[in-house]
Amino acid sequence: MATLKSTKIETSDGTISANLNITDSTGLSFTKAGYFSATALTSATTVSWNAGSNQSAVLVLGHNATIANATNHANGGVYILKVTQATSPKTLAWSTGYKWPGNTAPVMTATGGAVDVFTFVSDGTYMYGSFSGSQNFT
């Protein structure tokens, strides 16, 4: 196993792609905030979400839709989905791979242009959702 210490890596466009296996108990340390660029999901009657490559996703809801079970989500992963209603409000249902408090899925805000934000934690099988206080942003 190799050890990388106090190394600075720079690229011309500022991006680095790597798979890391951290074995030090101190974990990772950053000098700047890290983030995941939000990826647009495609509105359809069934919306696919590859959570492995879209940890932060946005959806403009143009159809009455069902969010399909997310694929490639990892145990311990945290995922965010921001849904914006189109001008004409639509409904949103959730496949069985999503679990909600009290076993009750949220109802989308039925106002054109409203934004609802859903946060999920994965156990590798299910996406456990939270939405309390994160609906009806206008």
Protein Blocks (a to p, Z undefined) as FASTA:
>chain_A
ZZdehiacddfkopacdddddfbfnlpadfbdcddddddddddfbdcddfklmmbccddd
fbdcdddddehiaehiacdddddddfbdcdddddfkbccehhiacdddfbehiacddddd
dehlaccddfehpahiZZ
